[in-house]
Every structure is written in C-alpha cells, then in structure tokens.
C-alpha cells in the first residue's frame, strides 16, 4: 500500500470515528429522553409482581409516569421539529444532463477514475468555489429530484428526473460558474478531482447519518429563530430550538473535525488524478477569484444600483482576466491558454447558463427579484456604456446640482441661469478648503441625499415583483433571507461624504466632456465606468478632482479640462 493510500485510509477512519462520536451524542440524548419511561416501566413491573407496594410507592410510580409522558412528548416535539425543518440549501442554477451531457460525462469519468460514486446532479453557483451539497432532506420531503427541478427563479432546460436512488445516496456537485468560462477543460477536471472524491466518504452510512443529524439541528435552530411566529406556535419551536442548540454545541467540535478528515481523505485520493496539472489549475482559481471580485465591485455594482443587471457576467470574467493578462507581465502566460477548449463548451447553451448565473449573482450580492420587470432589466455589455455609465454620470451630476440648489448656490450661466454647468460646481468649491469650507457642506448634503434616495427606493423582490419563480419559501431558497441581499459581505464599504462628493464632481466633469469635447462613456473591465477621449481611456481625472474637493484648488482640474478641450461654461444635459 502506497503512502497516499495509507493517508487516505487514516483520514477516512478518523472521519468515521468522528461520525460515530456524533451518533453517540444523538444516542445519549435519546437515552436521556427515554430514561424516565424506562424507570416507570420498572416500577410498574415491580408492582405487578408484588414488590415495592404501598401508597408511597404508588405515588412515586404515578409521578414518574407523568414525568415520562411529559419528557416523551417533548422528545417527539423536538424530533418532529428537527425532521420538518428545512436545512439551508445554497441557491444555485440547476444544470440538467440534457443541457450539459459533456459536463456530466466528464464528472462521471472523473468519479470512475477515483472509484467513488458519481454526484447525483450538477449545479452552478455565481461564485469562485466548488463543493458537494447533500440535499437529501429536500429530496425526501418533496419527492425525488424535487430540489433539482426548481431553482431560485432561474433554470436551464430540464432533463429527466433524477432517480430516487441517486437523490438519496449521492450529493449534488456545485461548480463555480466563473471556473467554467475562464478554465480550460483539463484545468476544470483537475480542480474538481478532490471535490468529486468527497462522494466516497459521503456514501459511508455513519458519515451520512452524522451529517443529517447536524444539518437537522442547524435547521431547527434557524426555524425557531424565524420571525412571524405566533405565541402558540412560537413557544414550542423556541424550546425545540433551545434543545437543538444544546445538542449542536456538543456536536460542533466533532462535526468540524469530521469534515476536516473527510476533506483530507478526498484530497489524498484525488492525488492520483491530474496531480501535476492541479498545481497550475489552482493558480487559475486565484486568478478567477480576483477577476470575479473586480467585476462585481467595479462593473456589476454600478449597474445593480440602477436597477440593471449585466446578463453575461461570466463572459465578462474572461474579458477582465484577459485585460489583466495584457497589463500584468506576471500574467502574460495565461493568455496563451485561451487557445485551448474552454470548460463552458461542456454546456449545450452556455449563454443561457451565464444569464441565469448572472441574475442569481445580482440577487445574492445586491438583492432583486427573480425575473426581469419594471426597474430591473438585463443589460448587454455592448449597451453598458450608454445605459449604465452615461446614465450613472448624469444621475450623479443631477443630484449634485439639486444639492447646490438647496444650498442656495446661484447658477453660473449668465445667458440662461437655469442650465447646469461645470463652472458652477468649480466656482463653489474653489477657495479655502478644510473644515467648514464649501466642500464640507456640499459633501454632507450629497451624503444625506444619497441616504434618503436609498431609503425611498422600492425594495427589489417584494410581493408585487415576485412573479413566477418567486412564489414562497417552499420554492425559493432566497426567500429564507427575505427580499434583500444575503448576509454574505458588503461588495463595497460605505463611502464617506468626501468620497461621494469626489464621485459626483468627477461624474459632472465626465458629462461635460461628453457634451462639449466629443468624449464618450466606456467600460474598463477591471475598473468599471471609464471616460474615453479619442478612443483612449483617461484614467488621470481622480487627482485633479481630489485637489478641487479636498483643497479647493481648481488649477489641476482647469489644466485637465484645457488639455481635453472641455468647456466648463457650456450647459450639460442631465437626467
């Protein structure tokens, strides 16, 4: 037996030992629950045989029986609460075998090479990660394959239902959608090898039972904490949640160690498949994550805030990372990979999959309805500069002038006092900076206006925008968290008043450049909205704007405007 086999065997045995420890905790809890009943049985059996007779023992017997009945009723309550609770399920885009036969073939071939059961199905997640997810609870409650037939408002063409055996024994393979577009087929296979290898430990009955026990406890706690329960129903659920919390606290250490051992055993088994290629593929994982993060924060977020969602985010990852390869000498070699077959070719309709994952990403990271509608529409990359960038600039410029109006700042155009100009903004901000200056009052006003508009904005995903595919918690995992974004992490930290003011002044400058100097809105794949002058991106606007906003010095910006040919006294079109 090789060292790899020995390591895998040790990891598997350690995982099984931890699983047995978890099951022992369950058995002990059950033993404590039936102990009063067992004592009552012994006492009544002794009475039937003529032992422990007398009024005192009769009182003891009936007291113990009453306690046993109460404890058994409570045990049934907790057991039913745990059994009926819905374990958290990751929102994903289901991929049927009919919609991706080559992908399913790759996964099954990988499982055969690893000598493990194949996953029951494949799904996509709009994130740079891959994992196995056991959906046995949902499959048993709603029928075989039910969890896979209904996605979070978006889905690919459906194939035949998964057989009951697969739904009950094998987990679902969840693949990060950016991997499919950026990685080549061989790289994806190497990255998925240790993930698919995890189906081996998942098939072990002790490990599967321990996982179901822990998931049930976690779901019962979440169910007890859900709002909107009446006192009649809420009190029993709260007690069940308290018991489940005690049990989960006792299980936490064993559960974490079991999963660590399962991952170690799967990693050791996967070393026999594409080990050398996996090292290079892991570099692509890090690169894809970096590109995905930049695309979400710099490109997608401005569109989401305007009620538009880019419909081809995964294709945008390829463009962003290709641009990174062009700029960064360390990434020069990555562009050569683009001649190989991309993993998205394993899908029959990659465009539909990209659109579904893009909509799910918008819902996960920003909040939004499950389908397009008024105030929530898709946007193609070709339309992004005109429909997102230009509209963003003009909306911010309009807000800037509205705040100036509230501060009583006069218009700068003598010919037409009603038209907005860049000169008005520059004249107001020029002069002494620092605390108490005109920049501070304007920044406070803009911050208040932004906060007010965000508070008044309609909540995406409300009942009036639900529509098909957004019919309730039974159908949509996202409804567990309500209409807002999931509590994952903020895509962008809160902006200060000075940062907001600088953004609004820069937007006003860009509007003036478009209207008076023939510039155009553009899209930079790594930095988001960009100003194009003569077809080339101008990335040197931030410093002159900051000089004006923070120091009250207009000279750097005046020099920039003269170089580009912008007329600050000309009217600017706003929305």
C-alpha angles and dihedrals in degrees: 000000000000125000090254091054091048092050092048092049092050092049092049092049092049090051091050091049091053090047090053089050089055092049090049089056088053091048092049091051089051091047091053089050095053096039095092090049090051091050090049091052091051092049094050091044089053090051091051090054093049098258129124092019127166139079093283093055091045089056091048092049095052093043091052090046091053091049090048092052092049092047092048092050090050090047091052090048092053093043092051091046091052093045095048097042116107111236113223112269123197112245105244142159109252116227116201123210088243089059095047113020093156092052092050089047091053092050094048092047088051091050090050092051090049092044093231132122115276118246114263094234144347128242135175128232124196093235139080098260140085130206146149117259124195110215097174093124092058094041092053094045099046104025134271112318094000093128090055098047095058119052131180095286095301130076145158126239107301126238132193118312118269112254118254092246093058093046091052101044112029129054126230118262109230114198127192107245094218087062091060093055100039102035127073119235095259091048092051091051090052092049093048095048097087090041095052089044087066091072088077096065089037089063093056107106096222094050092044092050092047091050092050089051094052094043091050092052092048091049092049090054091050091047092052091051094050113117126236098054118141120228093255093056098025098060096057091044091049090052091047089050091051091053091045090050091054092050093045091051089055091047100045099090095045092046094052092048092047092054091047091053091046090053091047093050092048091049092051092050092048092056089084091064123068093328095160093046091049091067091058091041091056088060088057089051091058092045092049090050092052093049093045092051092050092046093052097045101037104030112018099040096061089052094046091052088057095050095258125115122201106238098206106048095145092053086049090058089061091050092047094049092044088055089048089052089053094050101037117063089202089064098047093109094055094069090062089066092066090082090067124083111281118228091238087073085075087074121080092216108024091169092059091047092050092050093049093048091046092054091047090050090053090051095045099046102030110014125245145145124292094245139032118271143131109338093007113075135148121250128201122223090248090058095042098092095051100034100037112017098041092040091049092052094048093045091053092045090051091051090049092055093045090056090047088053091053089050090053096244109161122235114259100219113095093189094054115009091191098064120092118238137179089234090067091058094045094048091051094050097040117100132039115008131193131073115352094016126127091264093061095051092047092048091052091049093050092047091052092047092051092048091048094050092048091051092049095045114109114257110250116233097026121150092270090058098038100102123156115343092027098075103127147303093296090064106028123050089199090067088072087075099038128237098313129083118289116266093253107118135306112267090214130019117242112280122234123234091256092052091050091049092050090050092051094047090048089050090052091050091050091050090051091048092052094046100040109022105038095250121148138212114254144175126244109195094216102034104030123221112035137182115234119205114182089349093302126107117248107212096167100083099093098072097051091047092051090050089056096043100041103030103023090236111142098177098090091050092045089054090049092050091049091050093051094039098242118162108216093190095058120097119259125216113239133185 
